[in-house]
Amino acid sequence: MLHLGMALALLCAIASNLAFLCKYRGAIEAPKVQFAHPWETTKSLFQSRWWTIGWVVGAFAFALHVAALALAPLSLVQAVIAGGIVTLAIPAQLWFGIRLRPREWAGLALSGAGLAFLAITVESGTGTHSSYTIGDMAIYEGAALGLGVALLHGGCRGLGFGRISNGVMFGVASGLLLGVSDVAIKALTGTVPGEPLSIISPWSAIALTGGILAFFGLARGLQSGGAIEVIALSSVAANCAAMLGGVIVFGDPMGADAASIATRGLAFAAVIVAAALVPMPQSAPNPGRALTA
């Protein structure tokens, strides 16, 4: 079952990257995302054929993700998905006409290598790691959700500077919020199959809140920044947040000894360096048309 979970995670990574690219094409055609007008913004996004296609593909990827989480530890699933970020480059250039710059190639390659290393070195011998304490869950989810919301607020206020553009802030925020949702969903996979009514819980509310905020944050980020930097940083942030949640909340092991812990720590460091390589100095991307409601 573990190998099936990993295979589903890899398929999820490929589908997610295609969904991101379709959403990018749709977002830049849509009016500027307005957080104060969520209904009008949602309608305007789904009026774009490309955004709608991206959402459908993303929904399929989400179903694969949930299935993978039910079969394998959270940190392993996220590591496989994150390692699949390298599959973003080829369709971006061949099908969507997005030209990758050398540092973007380097960032994607280093990120994929680091996260793939995490996948093959994870200690996955026992179970799906769905047990947790309410205290650990509440503290982690509260902190990650708060940071994500703060980054969204910073992007809305135009607090980006240098290579930390507003698009980067929105991308990282949407990724963190997706990670919050993933951790909550992992908790639900441990209870809902046996007790369907357990879906009525605070974790469902957190998963829904994180998903909705990430929806708008990603759209605004794709309108504000470059496609590759926003997609890559969103993916890295989501997977790192979820993997960290797997270790802190669900007790996924970091390693069997000091050496394995150190090498996995270096892999995490490689991912951080990769994330720093991707953003480019701010340019003037298409901010979208003004939304009239």
C-alpha positions as a LaTeX table, in Angstrom:
\begin{tabular}{lrrr}
\hline
Residue & $x$ (\AA) & $y$ (\AA) & $z$ (\AA) \\
\hline
Met1 & 0.00 & 0.00 & 0.00 \\
Leu2 & 2.91 & 2.32 & 0.69 \\
His3 & 4.19 & 2.02 & $-2.89$ \\
Leu4 & 0.69 & 2.66 & $-4.24$ \\
Gly5 & 0.55 & 5.82 & $-2.12$ \\
Met6 & 3.88 & 6.98 & $-3.57$ \\
Ala7 & 2.68 & 6.28 & $-7.13$ \\
Leu8 & $-0.50$ & 8.28 & $-6.52$ \\
Ala9 & 1.61 & 11.11 & $-5.07$ \\
Leu10 & 3.75 & 11.23 & $-8.22$ \\
Leu11 & 0.67 & 11.34 & $-10.46$ \\
Cys12 & $-0.67$ & 14.11 & $-8.21$ \\
Ala13 & 2.54 & 16.12 & $-8.74$ \\
Ile14 & 2.27 & 15.91 & $-12.54$ \\
Ala15 & $-1.42$ & 16.83 & $-12.54$ \\
Ser16 & $-0.85$ & 19.68 & $-10.08$ \\
Asn17 & 1.85 & 21.25 & $-12.23$ \\
Leu18 & $-0.38$ & 21.14 & $-15.31$ \\
Ala19 & $-3.19$ & 22.68 & $-13.25$ \\
Phe20 & $-0.89$ & 25.49 & $-12.08$ \\
Leu21 & 0.10 & 26.34 & $-15.65$ \\
Cys22 & $-3.50$ & 26.38 & $-16.87$ \\
Lys23 & $-4.48$ & 28.59 & $-13.95$ \\
Tyr24 & $-1.64$ & 30.98 & $-14.76$ \\
Arg25 & $-2.90$ & 31.46 & $-18.29$ \\
Gly26 & $-6.42$ & 31.98 & $-16.96$ \\
Ala27 & $-5.37$ & 34.34 & $-14.15$ \\
Ile28 & $-3.55$ & 36.79 & $-16.41$ \\
Glu29 & $-6.65$ & 36.99 & $-18.61$ \\
Ala30 & $-8.99$ & 37.67 & $-15.66$ \\
Pro31 & $-9.67$ & 40.91 & $-13.77$ \\
Lys32 & $-7.42$ & 41.64 & $-10.81$ \\
Val33 & $-8.27$ & 39.53 & $-7.79$ \\
Gln34 & $-10.02$ & 41.56 & $-5.08$ \\
Phe35 & $-10.11$ & 39.91 & $-1.65$ \\
Ala36 & $-12.89$ & 42.30 & $-0.62$ \\
His37 & $-15.11$ & 40.95 & $-3.42$ \\
Pro38 & $-14.68$ & 37.14 & $-3.26$ \\
Trp39 & $-17.88$ & 36.25 & $-5.15$ \\
Glu40 & $-17.22$ & 38.62 & $-8.05$ \\
Thr41 & $-13.59$ & 37.52 & $-8.18$ \\
Thr42 & $-14.56$ & 33.83 & $-8.25$ \\
Lys43 & $-17.04$ & 34.41 & $-11.08$ \\
Ser44 & $-14.49$ & 36.37 & $-13.11$ \\
Leu45 & $-11.86$ & 33.65 & $-12.72$ \\
Phe46 & $-14.19$ & 30.86 & $-13.80$ \\
Gln47 & $-15.26$ & 32.86 & $-16.83$ \\
Ser48 & $-11.77$ & 32.10 & $-18.12$ \\
Arg49 & $-11.67$ & 28.78 & $-19.95$ \\
Trp50 & $-8.06$ & 28.17 & $-18.93$ \\
Trp51 & $-8.72$ & 28.82 & $-15.23$ \\
Thr52 & $-11.67$ & 26.42 & $-15.32$ \\
Ile53 & $-9.58$ & 23.72 & $-17.01$ \\
Gly54 & $-6.85$ & 24.26 & $-14.41$ \\
Trp55 & $-9.38$ & 23.98 & $-11.59$ \\
Val56 & $-10.78$ & 20.69 & $-12.95$ \\
Val57 & $-7.29$ & 19.22 & $-13.36$ \\
Gly58 & $-6.43$ & 20.50 & $-9.89$ \\
Ala59 & $-9.52$ & 18.81 & $-8.45$ \\
Phe60 & $-8.35$ & 15.52 & $-9.98$ \\
Ala61 & $-4.90$ & 16.08 & $-8.46$ \\
Phe62 & $-6.53$ & 16.79 & $-5.08$ \\
Ala63 & $-8.39$ & 13.46 & $-5.21$ \\
Leu64 & $-5.10$ & 11.68 & $-5.94$ \\
His65 & $-3.53$ & 13.57 & $-3.04$ \\
Val66 & $-6.20$ & 12.54 & $-0.54$ \\
Ala67 & $-5.89$ & 8.91 & $-1.67$ \\
Ala68 & $-2.12$ & 9.05 & $-1.26$ \\
Leu69 & $-2.44$ & 10.56 & 2.23 \\
Ala70 & $-4.70$ & 7.68 & 3.26 \\
Leu71 & $-2.05$ & 5.15 & 2.22 \\
Ala72 & 1.30 & 6.67 & 3.24 \\
Pro73 & 2.89 & 9.00 & 5.82 \\
Leu74 & 2.31 & 12.71 & 5.21 \\
Ser75 & 5.99 & 13.65 & 4.98 \\
Leu76 & 6.64 & 10.90 & 2.41 \\
Val77 & 3.65 & 11.88 & 0.24 \\
Gln78 & 4.68 & 15.54 & 0.26 \\
Ala79 & 8.32 & 14.74 & $-0.49$ \\
Val80 & 7.33 & 12.74 & $-3.57$ \\
Ile81 & 4.98 & 15.50 & $-4.74$ \\
Ala82 & 7.59 & 18.18 & $-4.16$ \\
Gly83 & 10.27 & 16.19 & $-5.97$ \\
Gly84 & 7.90 & 16.19 & $-8.94$ \\
Ile85 & 8.31 & 19.95 & $-9.26$ \\
Val86 & 10.91 & 19.32 & $-11.96$ \\
Thr87 & 8.04 & 18.16 & $-14.20$ \\
Leu88 & 6.92 & 21.80 & $-14.32$ \\
Ala89 & 9.66 & 22.92 & $-16.67$ \\
Ile90 & 8.96 & 20.88 & $-19.81$ \\
Pro91 & 5.23 & 21.63 & $-20.26$ \\
Ala92 & 5.86 & 25.26 & $-19.29$ \\
Gln93 & 8.19 & 25.69 & $-22.26$ \\
Leu94 & 6.66 & 23.31 & $-24.79$ \\
Trp95 & 2.94 & 23.92 & $-24.29$ \\
Phe96 & 2.62 & 27.28 & $-22.55$ \\
Gly97 & 5.44 & 29.27 & $-24.14$ \\
Ile98 & 7.02 & 30.21 & $-20.80$ \\
Arg99 & 10.76 & 30.65 & $-21.22$ \\
Leu100 & 12.73 & 29.55 & $-18.17$ \\
Arg101 & 15.82 & 31.51 & $-17.23$ \\
Pro102 & 19.02 & 29.70 & $-16.10$ \\
Arg103 & 18.50 & 30.42 & $-12.40$ \\
Glu104 & 14.93 & 29.09 & $-12.65$ \\
Trp105 & 16.22 & 25.86 & $-14.19$ \\
Ala106 & 18.81 & 25.66 & $-11.40$ \\
Gly107 & 16.21 & 26.35 & $-8.72$ \\
Leu108 & 13.79 & 23.73 & $-10.02$ \\
Ala109 & 16.54 & 21.12 & $-10.40$ \\
Leu110 & 17.99 & 21.75 & $-6.92$ \\
Ser111 & 14.55 & 21.77 & $-5.33$ \\
Gly112 & 13.55 & 18.55 & $-7.06$ \\
Ala113 & 16.82 & 16.84 & $-6.10$ \\
Gly114 & 16.61 & 17.91 & $-2.47$ \\
Leu115 & 13.00 & 16.88 & $-2.05$ \\
Ala116 & 13.47 & 13.62 & $-3.93$ \\
Phe117 & 16.32 & 12.82 & $-1.54$ \\
Leu118 & 13.93 & 13.37 & 1.34 \\
Ala119 & 11.54 & 10.92 & $-0.27$ \\
Ile120 & 14.05 & 8.09 & $-0.65$ \\
Thr121 & 15.55 & 8.52 & 2.83 \\
Val122 & 12.32 & 8.80 & 4.82 \\
Glu123 & 11.81 & 6.19 & 7.53 \\
Ser124 & 8.51 & 4.65 & 6.44 \\
Gly125 & 8.42 & 1.24 & 8.00 \\
Thr126 & 5.33 & 1.49 & 10.15 \\
Gly127 & 1.81 & 2.54 & 9.23 \\
Thr128 & 0.39 & 5.70 & 7.77 \\
His129 & 1.18 & 7.93 & 10.80 \\
Ser130 & $-2.29$ & 9.42 & 11.32 \\
Ser131 & $-2.23$ & 9.76 & 15.12 \\
Tyr132 & $-1.64$ & 13.15 & 16.77 \\
Thr133 & $-2.33$ & 15.18 & 19.88 \\
Ile134 & $-4.85$ & 18.01 & 19.74 \\
Gly135 & $-2.35$ & 20.41 & 21.33 \\
Asp136 & 0.37 & 19.81 & 18.74 \\
Met137 & $-2.15$ & 20.03 & 15.93 \\
Ala138 & $-3.71$ & 23.26 & 17.17 \\
Ile139 & $-0.37$ & 25.01 & 17.77 \\
Tyr140 & 1.11 & 24.04 & 14.42 \\
Glu141 & $-1.98$ & 24.78 & 12.37 \\
Gly142 & $-2.58$ & 28.07 & 14.17 \\
Ala143 & 0.99 & 29.26 & 13.64 \\
Ala144 & 1.12 & 28.24 & 9.96 \\
Leu145 & $-2.32$ & 29.71 & 9.24 \\
Gly146 & $-1.36$ & 32.97 & 10.95 \\
Leu147 & 1.86 & 33.25 & 8.94 \\
Gly148 & 0.03 & 32.56 & 5.70 \\
Val149 & $-2.57$ & 35.22 & 6.42 \\
Ala150 & 0.18 & 37.71 & 7.36 \\
Leu151 & 1.91 & 37.12 & 4.02 \\
Leu152 & $-1.37$ & 37.59 & 2.15 \\
His153 & $-1.86$ & 40.87 & 3.99 \\
Gly154 & 1.68 & 41.95 & 3.14 \\
Gly155 & 1.12 & 41.20 & $-0.53$ \\
Cys156 & $-2.15$ & 43.15 & $-0.54$ \\
Arg157 & $-0.43$ & 46.11 & 1.10 \\
Gly158 & 2.37 & 46.03 & $-1.48$ \\
Leu159 & 5.08 & 45.32 & 1.10 \\
Gly160 & 7.27 & 43.34 & $-1.33$ \\
Phe161 & 10.72 & 44.72 & $-2.09$ \\
Gly162 & 13.74 & 43.76 & $-4.21$ \\
Arg163 & 13.46 & 40.11 & $-5.24$ \\
Ile164 & 10.76 & 39.57 & $-2.59$ \\
Ser165 & 8.00 & 40.79 & $-4.88$ \\
Asn166 & 4.33 & 40.86 & $-4.06$ \\
Gly167 & 3.91 & 37.85 & $-6.36$ \\
Val168 & 6.47 & 35.94 & $-4.28$ \\
Met169 & 4.62 & 36.83 & $-1.07$ \\
Phe170 & 1.31 & 35.65 & $-2.51$ \\
Gly171 & 2.93 & 32.46 & $-3.84$ \\
Val172 & 4.53 & 31.54 & $-0.51$ \\
Ala173 & 1.32 & 32.45 & 1.34 \\
Ser174 & $-0.84$ & 30.25 & $-0.87$ \\
Gly175 & 1.62 & 27.39 & $-0.44$ \\
Leu176 & 1.65 & 27.69 & 3.34 \\
Leu177 & $-2.13$ & 27.75 & 3.41 \\
Leu178 & $-2.30$ & 24.65 & 1.22 \\
Gly179 & 0.13 & 22.99 & 3.62 \\
Val180 & $-2.21$ & 23.88 & 6.51 \\
Ser181 & $-5.05$ & 22.26 & 4.59 \\
Asp182 & $-2.96$ & 19.15 & 3.85 \\
Val183 & $-2.10$ & 18.62 & 7.53 \\
Ala184 & $-5.78$ & 18.93 & 8.48 \\
Ile185 & $-6.80$ & 16.51 & 5.71 \\
Lys186 & $-4.20$ & 13.99 & 6.90 \\
Ala187 & $-5.76$ & 14.11 & 10.37 \\
Leu188 & $-9.20$ & 13.52 & 8.87 \\
Thr189 & $-8.00$ & 10.49 & 6.87 \\
Gly190 & $-7.26$ & 8.78 & 10.17 \\
Thr191 & $-10.81$ & 9.10 & 11.50 \\
Val192 & $-13.35$ & 9.72 & 8.72 \\
Pro193 & $-13.17$ & 6.25 & 7.05 \\
Gly194 & $-14.22$ & 4.57 & 10.32 \\
Glu195 & $-16.38$ & 7.40 & 11.70 \\
Pro196 & $-17.90$ & 9.44 & 8.85 \\
Leu197 & $-19.43$ & 11.98 & 11.25 \\
Ser198 & $-15.93$ & 12.92 & 12.43 \\
Ile199 & $-15.69$ & 15.05 & 9.30 \\
Ile200 & $-17.68$ & 17.62 & 11.32 \\
Ser201 & $-14.65$ & 18.92 & 13.19 \\
Pro202 & $-12.40$ & 21.98 & 13.53 \\
Trp203 & $-9.90$ & 20.32 & 11.19 \\
Ser204 & $-12.46$ & 20.34 & 8.37 \\
Ala205 & $-13.01$ & 24.06 & 8.97 \\
Ile206 & $-9.25$ & 24.70 & 8.92 \\
Ala207 & $-8.81$ & 22.66 & 5.74 \\
Leu208 & $-11.60$ & 24.61 & 4.05 \\
Thr209 & $-10.30$ & 27.99 & 5.25 \\
Gly210 & $-6.77$ & 27.23 & 4.10 \\
Gly211 & $-8.00$ & 26.02 & 0.72 \\
Ile212 & $-10.19$ & 29.08 & 0.09 \\
Leu213 & $-7.49$ & 31.59 & 1.08 \\
Ala214 & $-4.93$ & 29.69 & $-1.03$ \\
Phe215 & $-7.33$ & 29.82 & $-4.01$ \\
Phe216 & $-7.43$ & 33.62 & $-3.99$ \\
Gly217 & $-3.80$ & 34.02 & $-2.97$ \\
Leu218 & $-2.53$ & 31.88 & $-5.82$ \\
Ala219 & $-4.66$ & 33.70 & $-8.38$ \\
Arg220 & $-3.43$ & 37.09 & $-7.17$ \\
Gly221 & 0.16 & 35.82 & $-7.11$ \\
Leu222 & $-0.05$ & 34.56 & $-10.70$ \\
Gln223 & $-1.31$ & 38.00 & $-11.72$ \\
Ser224 & 1.42 & 39.81 & $-9.76$ \\
Gly225 & 4.54 & 37.74 & $-10.45$ \\
Gly226 & 6.22 & 35.42 & $-12.90$ \\
Ala227 & 4.62 & 32.05 & $-13.56$ \\
Ile228 & 7.59 & 29.87 & $-12.62$ \\
Glu229 & 8.57 & 31.76 & $-9.48$ \\
Val230 & 5.03 & 31.86 & $-8.09$ \\
Ile231 & 4.23 & 28.24 & $-8.95$ \\
Ala232 & 7.58 & 26.91 & $-7.72$ \\
Leu233 & 7.56 & 28.86 & $-4.46$ \\
Ser234 & 3.93 & 27.95 & $-3.78$ \\
Ser235 & 4.74 & 24.28 & $-4.33$ \\
Val236 & 7.88 & 24.38 & $-2.18$ \\
Ala237 & 6.10 & 26.23 & 0.64 \\
Ala238 & 3.13 & 23.83 & 0.57 \\
Asn239 & 5.28 & 20.73 & 0.64 \\
Cys240 & 7.72 & 21.99 & 3.26 \\
Ala241 & 4.83 & 23.08 & 5.51 \\
Ala242 & 3.14 & 19.70 & 5.12 \\
Met243 & 6.34 & 17.71 & 5.62 \\
Leu244 & 7.18 & 19.74 & 8.72 \\
Gly245 & 3.64 & 19.10 & 9.94 \\
Gly246 & 4.18 & 15.39 & 9.36 \\
Val247 & 7.21 & 15.43 & 11.64 \\
Ile248 & 5.86 & 17.79 & 14.34 \\
Val249 & 2.19 & 16.77 & 14.43 \\
Phe250 & 2.13 & 13.13 & 13.33 \\
Gly251 & 5.57 & 12.01 & 14.48 \\
Asp252 & 6.94 & 11.05 & 11.07 \\
Pro253 & 10.58 & 10.10 & 11.79 \\
Met254 & 13.40 & 12.37 & 10.59 \\
Gly255 & 15.92 & 9.54 & 10.61 \\
Ala256 & 17.19 & 6.52 & 12.52 \\
Asp257 & 20.45 & 8.10 & 13.68 \\
Ala258 & 22.37 & 11.36 & 13.81 \\
Ala259 & 23.90 & 10.88 & 10.37 \\
Ser260 & 20.57 & 10.32 & 8.62 \\
Ile261 & 19.04 & 13.29 & 10.44 \\
Ala262 & 21.97 & 15.48 & 9.36 \\
Thr263 & 21.75 & 14.41 & 5.72 \\
Arg264 & 18.01 & 15.04 & 5.61 \\
Gly265 & 18.66 & 18.44 & 7.18 \\
Leu266 & 21.06 & 19.21 & 4.33 \\
Ala267 & 18.34 & 18.21 & 1.86 \\
Phe268 & 15.96 & 20.69 & 3.48 \\
Ala269 & 18.71 & 23.33 & 3.23 \\
Ala270 & 19.07 & 22.59 & $-0.49$ \\
Val271 & 15.36 & 23.23 & $-0.93$ \\
Ile272 & 15.68 & 26.60 & 0.82 \\
Val273 & 18.62 & 27.57 & $-1.41$ \\
Ala274 & 16.59 & 26.49 & $-4.44$ \\
Ala275 & 13.69 & 28.68 & $-3.34$ \\
Ala276 & 16.07 & 31.63 & $-3.10$ \\
Leu277 & 17.29 & 31.05 & $-6.66$ \\
Val278 & 13.88 & 31.16 & $-8.32$ \\
Pro279 & 12.63 & 34.73 & $-7.68$ \\
Met280 & 13.91 & 37.39 & $-10.08$ \\
Pro281 & 13.99 & 41.17 & $-9.60$ \\
Gln282 & 10.58 & 42.76 & $-9.85$ \\
Ser283 & 9.34 & 43.59 & $-13.30$ \\
Ala284 & 5.95 & 44.87 & $-14.35$ \\
Pro285 & 3.72 & 41.82 & $-14.84$ \\
Asn286 & 0.19 & 42.12 & $-16.10$ \\
Pro287 & $-1.80$ & 42.89 & $-12.92$ \\
Gly288 & $-5.09$ & 41.93 & $-14.53$ \\
Arg289 & $-7.90$ & 44.22 & $-15.51$ \\
Ala290 & $-9.69$ & 46.21 & $-12.86$ \\
Leu291 & $-12.60$ & 44.29 & $-11.42$ \\
Thr292 & $-15.89$ & 46.06 & $-11.77$ \\
Ala293 & $-18.65$ & 44.67 & $-9.60$ \\
\hline
\end{tabular}
